[in-house]
């Protein structure tokens, strides 16, 4: 197994997650030669409890103790117009707030982010945990229409545990000389 060089880690911005990883996966869905699964595997994360997810992360991200990434295919019930089931064996993921747009560096909407918190137990009496998830969906431009189309065939999920320290998931390089964090694949 190939290891990442000392001092490097996979820490993409939201723009990189959607514009590079998710869009690439949606375009190359049938391409089995892509190495993107080594960083972000395909997994139905609702079949597992959140504390089981780190052991299923991409092989190049096994050492990360802060966040884990997964591609999640659309559930069968969503295909037929239903809502996704976000229950696991010991609890459920609950959406918090309203979905928000994710913007490119050109200030163009490229996706939608939905934030969720994991609750242990059954709804509505579950206990809130420190496990959180951001679910990202890409937007497809339709040249024949002025309305962008939200792509539902697959989403990208960032799972993490709230540590109490401030997070800056959408960090951008502060100067031209700094390199992007997305250059792993």
N, C-alpha and C positions, 0 to 999 in steps of 0.2 A: 504494500500500500504506500502510495506517495504521501509525504507529509508536507505541510506548509512550512516555509522558512521561518526561523525564529523571529519573533517580533511582528509577524503578519497574521491577520485574522480576517475572517469574512464579516464585514460590517458595512453592507450596502445601504444607500439612502433609499427612501421610498420611491423616488424617481427611477433609480437603477433597478429596484425590485420589479417594477411594472414595465418600464420601457425596454429593459434588457432581458431579464430572466423570464418573467411571465409571458411577454409577447413572443420571445424566442421559443418557449415551450409550446405555446398555442400554435405557432407557425410550423414547428418541427415535430408535432405530436406523434407522427408516424415514423419519424427518424430515430431509429434505434442506435445509431452510431454516436449520438450526442453524449458528451460527458457531463451534462448539466445535472444528471441524477447523482453524481458523486458529491455534489454540494447540496442540492435540494431534491430529495427523493419524492416520489408519488406515494401518498399514504392517506387512507381514510382516517383522519385523526379522531373522529367521533367514536371509533371502535375501541379506543384506548383512553385511559385516564391520563391527565396531563403529565403526571410525574413519570409515566412510562415512555413518553415521547422522546426525551433526550437520547435514549438508547437506540432509537430508530432514525436518528438524523443522518445526513449525508456523511460519507466516510471522511471527507476532508474537513468536516466540522465537529468531529467527535470530541475534541478537547474543549469546545466552547461551553462555559458554565453559565452563560448569561442569556442566550437566545438560540432558538432552533427554527429552521425553515422547512416547510413542506408544501408540495403541490397537492391540492385536493381536488379530485374529479367531482363533477356534479353528481349528486345522489339521484337514484332512480325516481324517487318521489318528486324531485324538482323537475325532472324531465316531463312529467305529466302535469305540471302546473302547481304542485304542492309546495309547502314550505320545507326547508331542510330540517331533519331531526338532529338536534345538537345534544342529545343525551348520551352519557357514557354509563359504564357499569356502576359508578359510585356517585354520579352527579350530572350536572348539565352546564353548558355554556350559555350565558345570558348576554344579549346585546346591551351595550351601555351607550346612551346618547344617540344621536342621529348619524347616519353615514356621512362622511366628508369626502370632498374631492381631493385628489392628489394631482399636483401640478408639475409640469416639466420646468426646466430652467428658462424656457421661453414663455412661461406663464400660461401654458395651454393645459386644459384638463386632459389627463391621460388615464385616469382610473378613479376608483372609489375605494375608500377604506372604511371598514366596519370594525369597531372595537368591541371586545367581549371579555367577560370575567367568568371564571369557573366557580360554580357553587357546588358544595358537597351536600348530598342528600337529594330529596325530591322537591320539586317546585310546589308550592311557593315558600316552603319553610326551610330551604337549603341554607347552608352557612357559606358566606363569601370567603374565598381563599385568595392567596396572593398570586395565583396563576392568571395570566392575561394573554389575550391573543388579538392580533390585528389581521383581518382578512382583507386581502387586496383583490380587486377585479379590474381587468383592463377594459378600456373603451376602444371600440373599433370605429374608425372614421368611415362614413359612407359617403362617397362622392356624389351620389344621386340624391342625398337628403341633407338637410342642414342639422338634423338631429343625430347626435352620436348614439351608438348602440353599445350597451353594456354587454360584455361577453360573459356568458354563464358556464361555458363548457368546463372551465377549470379556474380555480382561484389559487392564490399563493398565501400561505399563512405564516405569520411570525409569532411564535409562542415564546413567552418569557415569564419570569417570576419577578414580581415587584420587590426590589431590594431596599427601597427607602432612599437611594441616591437618585439624583436627577438624571434622566436619560435624554439623549439627543440622537434618536434614531435617524433623523433626517439631516445629519451633519453634511455640510458641503465643504470642499477645500476652501481655505481662507485666502490662498494665493495661487497664482497660475502654476507655480513650481511644484505644488503638492500633487500626488497621484491619486487616482480613483481607487476605491476599495472594492470595486466590482470586477477587477481583473483576475478572478480566480479560475473561471472556466475557460 
